[in-house]
Amino acid sequence: MQALAIRVEGVTKRFGALVAVDDIGFTVKTGVTTGLLGGNGAGKTTTLSMLLGLLLPTSGRLFVLGEDVSRARRRVLPRMNLSSPYVDLPRRLTVSENLTVYGHLYGLVDVRGRIGELADELELGSLLARKTGELSSGQRSRVLLAKALLNEPAILLLDEPTASLDPDTADWIRGYLEAYRRRTGATIMLASHNMSEVERLCDEVLMMREGRIVDQGAPEALIRRYGRRNMEEVFLDIARARGPRAAQ
Amino acid sequence: MSRAASSGTVLALRRVGAMVLRHYFLLKGSWPRALELVYWPTMQVVLWGLITQFFLTHSAWLVQASGVLIAAVLLWDVVFRGQISVALSFLEEMWSRNLGNLFVSPLHPVEFVAALFTVSLVRTLIGMLPAAGVAILLFHYSIFSMGLPLIVFFANLIVFGWSTGMACSALILRYGLGAESIAWVAVFAFAPLSGIYYPVATLPAAVQPIAWALPPAYVFEGMRAVLFEGIFRFDLLAAALMLNAVYLCLAVATFLYAFHIARVRGLLLQGGE
């Protein structure tokens, strides 16, 4: 039986009167890529942040690699990583300097060697000596991805990994992520608004609306169940609160 | 039909007014920014008023130890550099939106604090040593002539700077970059009370107990004891050490609490104003 990489039990997150995440529960199997979908404010980033312990749940429990995140966060963080447009790297440091700092934070044995590997894989060689703040958004996305892959995480969380990228760069990053998962057996969870990306990368999808998980399943199963041609149409049905039956 | 106002001048004035309004809104919604407006003039008047008052009645005082003002300036800079270096290093992470990345790594908040202190020590030494050299070259006064007590004074003052810097960082973490100006001005609130350029006895009787609650007051009294009387006051050192231990623990605890609150409120992924 495939082991569980992530287990979320009855998690709620409130910000004052606002319920950002409302009593959600789900599991993610090891080595699976799971998409977290939903409109703006659906609770995707909040969920990812709670999985990393950046945000504390109001109630409920989150387990990552068998550890309770709120109690043993530091035991799992060395085996996880995040790439998100909501966080950045110091702009006045060069790419190499930034990756070196994070290499040490993750306790890598051979920091220079790992940076060299990632520079080859992500075609960053010509960027290493450049200031991070001088990069284009596509280049910066690759650098952020390199930061997220430094520790070769068993669990990789990606928040809108290809947002604001041109189609060519976005396609290149998707290809890299597919290869990374095949090679390492990593579990990937990604929040995305790009439905073709979800169809290509994800084995499972969790659909969120107003802080709740309103549907879940494999992309092709969801498309069949909603009687639609693609995930874009399924997304619209769910975002506009039309269930499978109403959609047909 | 256009909804815009008629003449170019009127429109220009409205745009100017809109920008003034933008800054009014900023001030209205950010008490640290508003406080800063009145803070500096008030502090300068209080500090230099007290210095004037002291020298009016003690004009022969400086003759006894000519380097006392230079030593005081240099040592006070240790507090300022210690504090601002902690706060600035923290602000750098806020400005670059790097906190989220840092705290999804295995970095523990206590390790983060230790790094801020280390950086502060290095930056303070970088700032202080050339200034001490300039004092030797231009004014023929060497602060190093104080000998071993200088190390004790330096250690106490930088630790107090760290405590202040930690408290500022906690406020910035809690209130965002709107509280950034606190980092620049906080330590000066203690300047008039710390007896840097005059004995604590110069202060009005009502505020002297407040001064004696601050470690720098003991350090500067101790400095004057070394320079004027040639004695090292262990009683002053003990008081400074004890107070510093209390303030440092309180400041670090406040920062760790602010960090916890940031995890509750989702502030680690935010920043900006």
Boltz contact constraints between the chains, C-beta under 6 A:
constraints:
  - contact:
      token1: [A, 52]
      token2: [B, 104]
      max_distance: 6.0
  - contact:
      token1: [A, 54]
      token2: [B, 268]
      max_distance: 6.0
  - contact:
      token1: [A, 55]
      token2: [B, 266]
      max_distance: 6.0
  - contact:
      token1: [A, 56]
      token2: [B, 263]
      max_distance: 6.0
  - contact:
      token1: [A, 56]
      token2: [B, 264]
      max_distance: 6.0
  - contact:
      token1: [A, 74]
      token2: [B, 106]
      max_distance: 6.0
  - contact:
      token1: [A, 77]
      token2: [B, 106]
      max_distance: 6.0
  - contact:
      token1: [A, 78]
      token2: [B, 106]
      max_distance: 6.0
  - contact:
      token1: [A, 82]
      token2: [B, 104]
      max_distance: 6.0
  - contact:
      token1: [A, 86]
      token2: [B, 269]
      max_distance: 6.0
  - contact:
      token1: [A, 87]
      token2: [B, 97]
      max_distance: 6.0
  - contact:
      token1: [A, 87]
      token2: [B, 100]
      max_distance: 6.0
  - contact:
      token1: [A, 87]
      token2: [B, 101]
      max_distance: 6.0
  - contact:
      token1: [A, 88]
      token2: [B, 96]
      max_distance: 6.0
  - contact:
      token1: [A, 88]
      token2: [B, 97]
      max_distance: 6.0
  - contact:
      token1: [A, 90]
      token2: [B, 96]
      max_distance: 6.0
  - contact:
      token1: [A, 90]
      token2: [B, 98]
      max_distance: 6.0
  - contact:
      token1: [A, 91]
      token2: [B, 96]
      max_distance: 6.0
  - contact:
      token1: [A, 105]
      token2: [B, 105]
      max_distance: 6.0
  - contact:
      token1: [A, 105]
      token2: [B, 107]
      max_distance: 6.0
  - contact:
      token1: [A, 106]
      token2: [B, 105]
      max_distance: 6.0
